[in-house]
């Protein structure tokens, strides 16, 4: 099989990366995708960067066994913890990661005050510090974690009262300080954009990074000579280290697609499709 026909690999701690998958399928429906959700360890946000780095390595090794041609680290926490590490280990593999969209936010703000919603690990990472240093000149950046929000999105509870309360607790203080632009620094958060807009109103710009990431994936594929020009519809294969039925149900809820998913198991730091028991 020609390498152009190989699939794209995408991974996240859970269902958040589906926001990126959705954007990629929208602009490149002919590309096949292998999606891995590490729901055994979701959320990644509160975990140490070293721990997330280990998970990212195990998932990358599994995806490479599936002969993927490019890997999307569709998780801001994993990008912060492991993107540079993965590129150093696998220099022959094109990687596309997540970077908080501070640059477009600073270009679009009128009030000069921008809010960033992300996980603790993302805020602690070198990647976020670099983005602020490069692009946040003359702009006030307010940042906040949203404890518990990823867990609710993982269950598909987008319009739950608890989801709204978490967002109100974070957004009301930011609004009082004059934000006019919100950066979503976690791939789970685009799924609650309707709730965010109902809280902040239509006058506040909400930046979903997924479309820009999808465009970058296309650029990298074209640059590497890996873009699939065959117009036939691509296939998406879903794996999870969590509970299969619940995962399939949340995919249906979040992106309106009925799918069959496959199980993966962690064994000695590696992912396997069959759990070994005993020596």
C-alpha positions as a printed Julia matrix, in Angstrom:
279×3 Matrix{Float64}:
   0.0     0.0    0.0
   1.28    3.48  -0.86
   2.19    5.5    2.24
  -0.26    8.24   1.22
  -3.05    5.76   1.95
  -1.83    5.09   5.51
  -4.05    6.53   8.26
  -3.51    9.57  10.45
  -3.06    8.75  14.15
  -4.8    10.89  16.77
  -4.7    10.51  20.54
  -6.06   12.18  23.65
  -6.72   11.3   27.27
 -10.35   10.78  26.32
 -13.02   12.19  24.03
 -11.62   15.73  23.79
  -9.58   14.88  20.72
 -12.83   14.14  18.91
 -13.14   17.91  18.42
  -9.9    17.76  16.41
 -10.94   14.54  14.64
 -14.2    16.21  13.6
 -12.33   19.18  12.12
  -9.87   16.9   10.25
 -12.68   14.8    8.76
 -14.51   17.98   7.73
 -11.64   19.19   5.52
 -10.08   15.82   4.59
 -12.9    13.25   4.44
 -10.76   11.02   2.24
  -8.16   10.48   4.99
  -8.41    7.44   7.26
  -7.84    7.93  10.99
  -6.91    5.78  13.99
  -8.13    7.43  17.2
  -6.92    6.39  20.66
  -8.64    7.59  23.85
  -6.67    6.8   27.01
  -9.73    6.83  29.24
  -8.02    4.59  31.79
  -6.01    7.67  32.77
  -8.4    10.54  32.0
  -8.05   13.38  32.87
  -4.38   14.05  32.15
  -4.56   17.6   33.52
  -3.91   16.89  37.22
  -1.16   14.32  36.49
   2.57   15.01  36.49
   4.23   15.89  33.2
   6.48   12.81  33.53
   3.47   10.53  33.89
   1.76   12.05  30.85
   5.0    11.71  28.9
   4.99    7.96  29.61
   1.39    7.55  28.48
   2.11    9.55  25.31
   5.07    7.33  24.48
   3.04    4.13  24.91
   0.24    5.43  22.7
   2.67    6.67  20.04
   4.34    3.26  19.87
   0.92    1.62  19.41
  -0.06    4.05  16.65
   3.2     3.46  14.81
   2.41   -0.27  14.82
  -0.83    0.67  13.02
   1.35    2.24  10.28
   0.09    5.78  10.75
   1.76    8.41   8.56
   1.35   11.35  10.94
   0.43   11.66  14.63
  -1.78   14.37  16.08
  -1.3    14.88  19.81
  -4.88   16.1   20.22
  -4.44   16.95  23.88
  -3.02   20.2   25.21
  -1.65   18.53  28.34
   0.12   15.79  26.37
   1.46   18.37  23.9
   2.89   20.38  26.8
   4.38   17.3   28.45
   5.56   15.19  25.55
   5.53   16.78  22.1
   9.2    17.79  22.1
  10.15   14.42  23.64
   8.23   12.43  20.99
   9.76   14.42  18.15
  13.23   13.7   19.51
  12.54    9.97  19.82
  10.84    9.63  16.42
  12.44   12.24  14.13
  11.11   10.48  11.04
   7.47   10.85  12.16
   5.54   14.08  11.5
   3.79   15.26  14.69
   1.17   17.98  15.06
   0.4    19.13  18.59
  -1.88   21.56  20.37
  -0.75   25.08  21.24
  -3.05   27.44  23.17
  -4.36   29.96  20.62
  -2.98   32.99  22.42
  -1.59   34.53  19.2
  -4.94   34.86  17.37
  -6.57   35.99  20.62
  -4.08   38.83  21.08
  -4.6    39.85  17.44
  -8.39   39.9   17.78
  -8.93   41.41  21.23
 -10.25   44.95  21.39
 -10.25   45.33  25.17
  -6.7    44.03  25.57
  -7.86   41.38  28.04
  -7.91   37.7   27.04
  -9.08   34.68  29.04
  -7.46   31.25  28.7
  -9.18   28.08  29.93
  -6.83   25.09  30.23
  -5.58   22.4   32.58
  -3.02   22.91  35.32
  -0.46   20.81  33.44
  -0.87   22.91  30.28
  -0.28   26.13  32.23
   2.84   24.59  33.83
   4.35   23.44  30.52
   7.17   25.13  28.6
   4.95   25.35  25.52
   2.44   27.68  27.19
   5.22   29.82  28.69
   6.78   30.13  25.23
   3.46   31.17  23.67
   2.96   33.9   26.27
   6.52   35.15  25.83
   6.15   35.34  22.05
   2.65   36.72  21.64
   1.19   38.24  24.82
   2.95   41.62  24.65
   0.7    44.49  25.71
  -2.22   42.15  26.43
  -3.5    41.08  29.84
  -3.95   37.29  29.91
  -6.23   35.81  32.58
  -5.92   32.07  33.02
  -8.08   29.56  34.83
  -8.41   25.81  35.21
 -11.87   24.24  35.18
 -11.67   21.42  37.76
 -14.19   18.67  37.05
 -15.19   19.91  33.59
 -13.29   17.25  31.62
 -14.93   14.5   33.69
 -18.4    15.82  32.88
 -17.63   16.13  29.16
 -16.25   12.57  29.2
 -19.75   11.49  30.28
 -21.43   13.58  27.59
 -22.99   15.89  30.22
 -22.65   19.06  28.16
 -25.85   20.75  29.32
 -25.76   19.45  32.88
 -26.24   22.04  35.66
 -22.82   21.07  37.08
 -21.16   21.88  33.75
 -22.8    25.3   33.69
 -21.84   26.05  37.31
 -18.15   25.25  36.67
 -18.11   27.54  33.66
 -19.98   30.34  35.42
 -17.55   30.22  38.37
 -14.64   30.65  35.95
 -16.12   33.06  33.41
 -17.99   35.6   35.58
 -14.79   36.87  37.28
 -13.06   37.08  33.88
 -15.96   39.07  32.43
 -15.72   41.52  35.34
 -12.07   42.09  34.42
 -12.98   42.96  30.83
 -12.2    39.91  28.67
 -13.56   40.03  25.15
 -11.82   36.87  23.86
 -11.66   33.35  25.31
  -9.03   30.79  24.33
  -9.98   27.13  24.74
  -6.74   25.46  25.84
  -8.13   21.94  26.18
  -9.54   19.84  23.33
 -12.5    18.81  25.49
 -13.72   22.39  25.85
 -15.03   23.05  22.3
 -17.9    20.69  23.1
 -19.2    23.2   25.68
 -18.96   26.26  23.39
 -22.79   26.55  23.29
 -22.85   26.71  27.11
 -19.96   29.21  27.2
 -21.73   31.47  24.68
 -24.96   31.3   26.66
 -23.01   32.61  29.67
 -20.79   35.28  28.08
 -23.06   36.42  25.24
 -22.45   36.75  21.52
 -20.15   39.76  21.9
 -17.33   37.62  23.32
 -15.08   35.79  20.83
 -14.48   32.1   21.65
 -11.51   30.55  19.87
 -11.77   26.84  19.07
  -8.29   25.65  18.02
  -9.5    22.51  16.21
 -10.02   24.0   12.7
  -6.52   25.57  12.75
  -5.0    22.25  13.84
  -6.81   20.43  11.02
  -5.42   22.95   8.5
  -1.93   22.43   9.92
  -2.31   18.65   9.54
  -3.19   19.15   5.89
  -0.21   21.49   5.37
   2.2    18.99   6.94
   0.82   16.09   4.89
   1.2    18.11   1.68
   4.71   19.22   2.66
   5.75   15.61   3.36
   4.13   14.25   0.19
   1.67   12.22   2.29
  -1.63   13.91   1.41
  -4.14   11.4    0.07
  -5.64   12.62  -3.2
  -7.85    9.57  -3.77
 -11.39   10.94  -3.17
 -12.78    7.72  -1.67
 -14.13    8.12   1.87
 -11.63    7.38   4.63
 -12.27    5.06   7.56
 -12.09    6.03  11.24
 -11.09    3.35  13.75
 -11.68    4.07  17.44
  -9.82    2.56  20.4
 -10.18    3.22  24.11
  -8.45    2.03  27.25
 -11.74    2.62  29.04
 -15.21    1.11  28.93
 -16.29    0.41  25.34
 -20.07    0.89  25.54
 -19.81    4.19  27.41
 -17.2     5.45  24.92
 -19.38    4.57  21.94
 -22.34    6.31  23.58
 -20.42    9.53  24.22
 -19.14    9.6   20.62
 -22.76    9.34  19.47
 -23.71   12.14  21.86
 -20.85   14.51  21.0
 -20.4    14.13  17.24
 -23.61   12.4   16.22
 -21.89    9.34  14.79
 -22.73    5.74  15.65
 -19.46    3.79  15.83
 -17.9     0.53  16.94
 -14.87    0.95  19.21
 -12.16   -1.51  20.2
 -10.49   -2.09  23.58
  -6.87   -1.44  24.46
  -5.09   -2.43  27.66
  -2.03   -1.06  29.43
   0.58   -3.7   30.24
   4.04   -2.76  31.51
   3.82    0.73  30.01
   2.71   -0.52  26.6
  -0.66   -0.74  24.88
  -1.95   -4.1   23.76
  -5.18   -5.23  22.13
  -5.29   -8.34  24.34
  -4.66   -8.36  28.06
  -2.11  -10.94  29.13
  -2.81  -12.62  32.46
  -0.05  -14.36  34.36
   3.65  -14.68  33.47
